[in-house]
Amino acid sequence: MFNKKDIIVNAVPVKLFASNLGLYDNFYRNVNELKSGFKIKQVGNNFFVLLPDWFIKLLEIGYDCYVIKPYDDFKYEFKVELSKKTEIGFYKNDNL
């Protein structure tokens, strides 16, 4: 998912976040506020997703996540609501 070098002070560029999770690049413009502690920050012309501490901890212990789509048979252990219409599912990455 994310390499440690991709995360800059608990933030990643929106395009990187979106592509790694299977979201559209402009997903953050369609919601007023992301839920579960995620925040969008604009720096100049660039947008970043500020990652909550719990998300960083899950990455450190080997979890990955992906957007839950109704037509996929994506298997996940638990899910988190990212916005009103978007959920991400977490699964254990055994390759770490």
C-alpha positions as CSV (number, residue, x, y, z in Angstrom):
1,M,0.0,0.0,0.0
2,F,2.1,3.0,1.2
3,N,5.8,2.9,1.7
4,K,7.1,4.7,4.7
5,K,8.8,7.3,2.4
6,D,5.3,8.1,1.0
7,I,4.0,9.2,4.4
8,I,5.2,12.7,5.2
9,V,4.3,13.7,8.8
10,N,1.2,11.5,8.8
11,A,0.0,12.8,5.5
12,V,0.0,11.5,1.9
13,P,-0.8,13.3,-1.4
14,V,-4.5,12.8,-2.3
15,K,-3.7,11.3,-5.6
16,L,-1.4,8.6,-4.0
17,F,-4.1,7.9,-1.3
18,A,-6.8,7.6,-4.0
19,S,-4.8,5.4,-6.3
20,N,-3.7,3.0,-3.5
21,L,-7.2,2.6,-2.2
22,G,-9.0,2.4,-5.6
23,L,-10.8,5.8,-5.2
24,Y,-11.3,8.5,-7.8
25,D,-8.7,11.3,-7.7
26,N,-11.4,13.9,-6.9
27,F,-13.2,11.9,-4.2
28,Y,-12.3,14.4,-1.6
29,R,-14.1,17.2,-3.4
30,N,-17.4,15.3,-3.2
31,V,-17.5,15.2,0.6
32,N,-17.6,18.1,3.2
33,E,-15.6,16.2,5.7
34,L,-14.1,12.8,5.8
35,K,-15.1,10.6,8.7
36,S,-13.0,8.5,11.1
37,G,-10.3,11.2,11.7
38,F,-9.2,11.6,8.1
39,K,-8.7,15.3,7.1
40,I,-8.0,17.0,3.8
41,K,-5.3,19.8,3.9
42,Q,-4.4,22.1,1.0
43,V,-0.9,23.3,0.7
44,G,-0.5,25.6,-2.3
45,N,-2.1,23.8,-5.2
46,N,-1.6,20.4,-3.6
47,F,-4.0,18.4,-1.5
48,F,-3.0,16.0,1.2
49,V,-4.9,13.4,3.3
50,L,-3.9,13.7,6.9
51,L,-3.9,10.2,8.3
52,P,-5.2,9.5,11.8
53,D,-2.9,7.8,14.3
54,W,-5.0,4.6,14.3
55,F,-4.6,4.3,10.5
56,I,-0.8,4.6,10.8
57,K,-0.8,1.9,13.6
58,L,-2.7,-0.5,11.3
59,L,-0.2,0.0,8.5
60,E,2.6,-0.7,11.0
61,I,1.2,-4.0,12.1
62,G,0.6,-5.2,8.6
63,Y,-2.9,-4.2,7.5
64,D,-3.8,-3.0,4.1
65,C,-7.1,-1.5,2.9
66,Y,-9.1,-1.0,-0.2
67,V,-12.3,0.7,-1.1
68,I,-15.4,-1.6,-0.8
69,K,-17.3,-1.7,-4.1
70,P,-20.7,-3.4,-4.3
71,Y,-19.8,-5.6,-7.2
72,D,-16.5,-6.9,-5.8
73,D,-16.0,-10.0,-3.6
74,F,-13.3,-8.2,-1.6
75,K,-12.8,-10.0,1.7
76,Y,-12.0,-7.8,4.6
77,E,-11.8,-8.2,8.4
78,F,-13.4,-4.9,9.3
79,K,-14.5,-1.7,7.6
80,V,-14.4,2.0,8.2
81,E,-16.7,4.7,6.8
82,L,-14.5,7.2,4.9
83,S,-17.5,9.4,3.7
84,K,-21.2,9.0,3.4
85,K,-21.0,6.8,0.4
86,T,-17.5,5.4,0.7
87,E,-16.2,2.6,3.0
88,I,-12.7,1.0,3.1
89,G,-12.1,-2.5,4.2
90,F,-9.0,-3.6,6.1
91,Y,-7.3,-7.0,5.6
92,K,-4.1,-8.5,7.0
93,N,-1.2,-8.4,4.5
94,D,0.6,-11.7,5.0
95,N,3.5,-10.6,2.7
96,L,5.1,-8.4,5.4
